[in-house]
C-alpha cells in the first residue's frame, strides 16, 4: 500500500503539538517530526504557524506534499491549514497504541481535564470517563502550584519522590487546595512534602477515574503530566492499594500522542476518500483560510 505523509496538529489550552507521520496503511508508520511549543499568552495561531514550520522543516517536507493535515483539540485555531478535524479522545487512543502497541487503556492528563480511555489492539475506544469541571486533577493545577512554590516543572517529580511524607491537601477543589498550599508555606512545610501531597491528591482522583472506566492493563499515560515521575509513582501506589493490577507505562513522546493520532487518522480518512472516489491516494491540499 502506498505510503502517505500526513501532519497532525493538537491544539491544547496550554501548548500546541505537531507531528509529521509516514503511514503505511497497514497499522504501522514512522515518525518524521514531533514539535511542541507553549502558548504562553500569545496568539495561538502565531504559535501554530511557528510549530508547523519547524515540524515541516525537521521532516524535510513541504505542506503541499502532505496527503492530509488533521487537527484535534481547538480546531478553530488550525482552520486555515487543516484538511479535517478529529475528536481528541480517538486521536489520543490511536496515538497511544502507536507509541505502545501493548496499551489497552490510556490516561490523558491535560492542562484542564483528565480522561481515561479503554481501547482494543486496533485503538478502538471501548469506554471512557472524564474528570468533572474542577481543575484539581489537571496539569494546570500542578503547574500553578509549582509556580507559586518557585519550582521548575522538570524538578517536580524528583522533589516529590524525595519527600519523607506527603502533606495532605484538599482533593475536592483546586481553589481550596491552593489555599492549603499557601497555609503550608506559612507554616514552614517543606516544598517536597507539599508537592508529594499534591501528587497524592491528584493520583487519588485519577485512580478513581480509571476504576470508573474499568481500565485494563497496560495503561499508557499521555498528555503534559506523563513525564511527571512523582505523579506516576503516586498513581502506581494508589492503584496497587486499591487492588487494581494495572501496569502504568509512559513514553518519551507521550505528550505528542494526540498529534500523532490525528496524523494517523488523517491518513486513514484520506485512503477512505480515495477508495470512495475510485482513485489512488493523491495529495489533498489543506483547506484555504
Rosetta blueprint (number, residue, H / E / L):
1 X L
2 X L
3 X L
4 X E
5 X E
6 X E
7 X E
8 X E
9 X E
10 X E
11 X E
12 X L
13 X L
14 X L
15 X E
16 X E
17 X E
18 X E
19 X E
20 X E
21 X E
22 X E
23 X E
24 X L
25 X L
26 X L
27 X L
28 X L
29 X E
30 X E
31 X E
32 X E
33 X E
34 X E
35 X E
36 X E
37 X E
38 X E
39 X L
40 X L
41 X L
42 X L
43 X L
44 X H
45 X H
46 X H
47 X H
48 X H
49 X H
50 X H
51 X H
52 X H
53 X H
54 X H
55 X H
56 X H
57 X H
58 X H
59 X H
60 X L
61 X L
62 X L
63 X H
64 X H
65 X H
66 X L
67 X L
68 X E
69 X E
70 X E
71 X E
72 X E
73 X E
74 X L
75 X H
76 X H
77 X H
78 X H
79 X L
80 X L
81 X L
82 X L
83 X L
84 X E
85 X E
86 X L
87 X L
88 X H
89 X H
90 X H
91 X H
92 X H
93 X H
94 X H
95 X H
96 X H
97 X H
98 X H
99 X H
100 X L
101 X L
102 X L
103 X L
104 X L
105 X E
106 X E
107 X E
108 X E
109 X E
110 X L
111 X L
112 X L
113 X L
114 X E
115 X E
116 X E
117 X E
118 X E
119 X E
120 X L
121 X L
122 X L
123 X L
124 X L
125 X E
126 X E
127 X E
128 X E
129 X E
130 X E
131 X L
132 X L
133 X L
134 X L
135 X L
136 X L
137 X L
138 X L
139 X H
140 X H
141 X H
142 X H
143 X H
144 X H
145 X H
146 X H
147 X H
148 X H
149 X H
150 X L
151 X L
152 X L
153 X H
154 X H
155 X H
156 X H
157 X H
158 X H
159 X H
160 X H
161 X H
162 X H
163 X L
164 X L
165 X L
166 X L
167 X L
168 X L
169 X L
170 X L
171 X L
172 X L
173 X L
174 X H
175 X H
176 X H
177 X H
178 X H
179 X H
180 X H
181 X H
182 X H
183 X H
184 X H
185 X H
186 X H
187 X L
188 X L
189 X L
190 X L
191 X H
192 X H
193 X H
194 X H
195 X H
196 X H
197 X H
198 X H
199 X H
200 X H
201 X H
202 X H
203 X H
204 X H
205 X H
206 X H
207 X H
208 X H
209 X H
210 X H
211 X H
212 X H
213 X H
214 X L
215 X L
216 X L
217 X L
218 X L
219 X E
220 X E
221 X E
222 X E
223 X E
224 X L
225 X L
226 X L
227 X L
228 X L
229 X H
230 X H
231 X H
232 X H
233 X H
234 X H
235 X H
236 X H
237 X H
238 X H
239 X H
240 X H
241 X H
242 X L
243 X L
244 X L
245 X L
246 X L
247 X L
248 X E
249 X E
250 X L
251 X L
252 X L
253 X L
254 X H
255 X H
256 X H
257 X H
258 X H
259 X H
260 X H
261 X H
262 X H
263 X H
264 X H
265 X H
266 X H
267 X H
268 X H
269 X H
270 X H
271 X H
272 X H
273 X H
274 X H
275 X H
276 X H
277 X H
278 X L
279 X L
280 X L
281 X L
282 X L
283 X L
284 X L
285 X L
286 X L
287 X L
288 X L
289 X L
